[in-house]
Structure formats: structure tokens, C-alpha cells
Amino acid sequence: MRFLSLILICALVFSPIYAAKKSVKLAKNSYHQICEDLQDNIVKPGKKLTRSELRVVKKYLNAKTISSLKLRDLSKFESAIKKHKFIAEVGKTKNNLSEFPEKSNIGNWYKLDSNSKSGKKIMSSTKKGISSKGDRNGVK
């Protein structure tokens, strides 16, 4: 009985350590990270994911292997990615994907707008008569 308890304790102690070593770091603009953002409803203004797009994104995130996903859902997956708030398409074609990408892959048909990702608004020039602090003509 003691031997069995000792094995159980060792299994519980070492399993999180093994899992932590096995976890994969994914790039910020990988398909997996984009789908996590979409699940958190980070979409372009005026756009909304349809139920079928949201269902495909959830299936993609929960899938252990990409081969288990249906090819008929590929167009819904691509349209969901196009609705991400910070995605800018490089080449505007209708079908950019021919199969589901691996979760760690980064697509070459889109670009993640890093300026918008930081949350800062970059202004190239100030408005006429308004200083950078927002007061008119420097007068408070």
C-alpha cells in the first residue's frame, strides 16, 4: 500500500514538470494565436464572426491533430481569420488556404499590423492649431 502511494505521489509531482517541458512556444502571429484572439472577440469594427466561423475556430483550437478537421470548413476558417482586427491581407485572393495549417505556422498571405497591436495610436502629423497635448494653440 505504501509503495502504491509513493508511485502515485511521484506521478502527481513529476507530471506537471514533464508537461511544462513539452509545451510549445507559439509566435504572436501564428494561426493558433490569431484563433485565440478571434475567440476573445478581437475582430474588425463592424464585423462579427458568424456561428459557423466561431464553431470552426473552436474546433481548430481544440483539435489535437489537424487531420481531424473537415476541408469543407476551410473557407469559413479563412473568412474568420480575415475578420481579425489586426490582420492586413498581403495578396487579395479568395482562397489563400488549400488545407488547414499547423497551429505553429505563420501565413504568408496576411500581415499582422504590429502598430495597432500595441494599442497606441500613431499620428503622423498634428492638427492645425492644436498642440500635441490637446490644448488649442498651446493655451490651457
N, C-alpha and C positions, 0 to 999 in steps of 0.2 A: 504494500500500500504506500509506503514511504517512497519507494522507487518510482511508482506511478505519479505521485505528487511532484517529485523532483523533475521528472520529464515534462510534466505539464507547466511547471513554473518556468523552466528553461525555454520552452516553446513560446510562452507568452512574453518573456523578456527579449528574446532574440528575433522574433518575427517583425517587430517594428523597425529594428535596425536593418534587417535584410531588405525590407520594403523601402526604406529611405535610400539605400544604396542603389536600388533598382529604378527609382523614379527618374524620368527623363525631363531635362530642361527643354522647354519649347521656346522658339523665337517669338517675339511680340507680334509679328505679322504672319505667323503660321496659320494654317486653316483652323486648327484647334482653338487658338486664342481668339480668332475672329468669331468663331461659333459661340464661344463663351460670352463674348461681348454682345452678340445678337440675342443670346438667351437672356442677358441682362437688359435688353431693350435699348441698346445703343444703335439707333437707326437714324437715317437722314430725316431732317424735318419734313413733315408732310407725308412720310412713308410709314407703313406699318406692315409687319410680317403677317402673311395670311396663316390660317390654321395649318395648312398643308406644309408651308415653308417652315413654320415653327416645329412641326412634327418631324420633318426631315433633319433639321438641325439637332434636335434632341436625340434622334436615332444615331446620328453621326457621332455625337459626343459620348453616347453610352455604348457604342459598338466596340467590341473587343477586337474584331478583325474587320477590315474594310470590305472584304469579300462577302460579308453577310448583308451588305446594303444592296438595295434594288436599283438597277440602272434607270428604271422609269422615274425615279425620284431625283435624278441628276439635274434636270432643268430647274426644279424647284430649289435645289440646293444652291445652284449658281445664282438664281434670282435673289435668294436670301442674302448671299454674300454681297451682291451689288447694292443692296439696301443698307449696308453698314455705313455708319456716319462718316468714317474717315477713309473710306475706300474711293480711290480715283482710278477709273479704268484707263489702262495704257492703250490698248487696242480695242476699239469698239466693234466687237463681233458678237453675234447672237449666242453661239455656243463656244465657250472657251474651254470647257471641260469635256473630255470624252469618257472619263471614268472617275470614280471617287478618288481623290488624292489621299495620300497618307497624312496622318494628323500633324506630323512634324514638317511637312513640305510647305514651301512658300511659292505662291503662284507668280508667274511672270506676266500675267495679263492684267494685274492690278498693282497699285502702289498705295501704301499706307501713308496718308498725309500726316507726317510727324509734327507739323506746326499746330494742327488742330488737336492732336492727341495730348499735348501738354496743357491744353486748356487756356493758353494765353492768346490774346488777340493781338496780332501783329499789325500795326498801322504803318504804311509806307510813308505817309505824309500827314501832317496835322491840318485840321480845317482852318480856313482863313479867319483870323481874328480870335481864335481860341488857342490858348497855350496847352502844353501837354498835361497840366494839372486840371484842366477842365474849366478854369475861370476865364471870363472874357477879357481879352487884351491885358492879361496879367493883373487885373484888378479883382480883389475879393469882395 
